[in-house]
Amino acid sequence: MIDKATENHPLKHFNIKITGKVQGVFFRDTARQVARSLGVAGYASNRPDGSIYIEAEGEDQVVDKFLHWCEAGPTWARVDAVEAEPGEVQGFTKFRARY
């Protein structure tokens, strides 16, 4: 679970779009599991264009680890591209898969 940022551990936020074979392969649920194990908060949702959209926030190093995981995704996925844009911290308290 994410608490507020401290001077030594500032939080960062990314808006992430993942394209490829990423729907119907348990991407959202696996992202939720990975994010929670790392201490990343936010959500993952399917988009009508076949992509996955994720908002993820947490401490610098754990968000970087999560972004690295997004480049491969779960076993059944084929990730073609990951676009990650910094955003404003939203204060999420846990990670959810949105349906």
Sequence and secondary structure as in RCSB ss.txt:
>XXXX:A:sequence
MIDKATENHPLKHFNIKITGKVQGVFFRDTARQVARSLGVAGYASNRPDGSIYIEAEGEDQVVDKFLHWCEAGPT
WARVDAVEAEPGEVQGFTKFRARY
>XXXX:A:secstr
      SSS EEEEEEEEEEE SSSSHHHHHHHHHHHHT EEEEEE TTS EEEEEEEEHHHHHHHHHHHTT ST
T EEEEEEEEEE      SEEE  
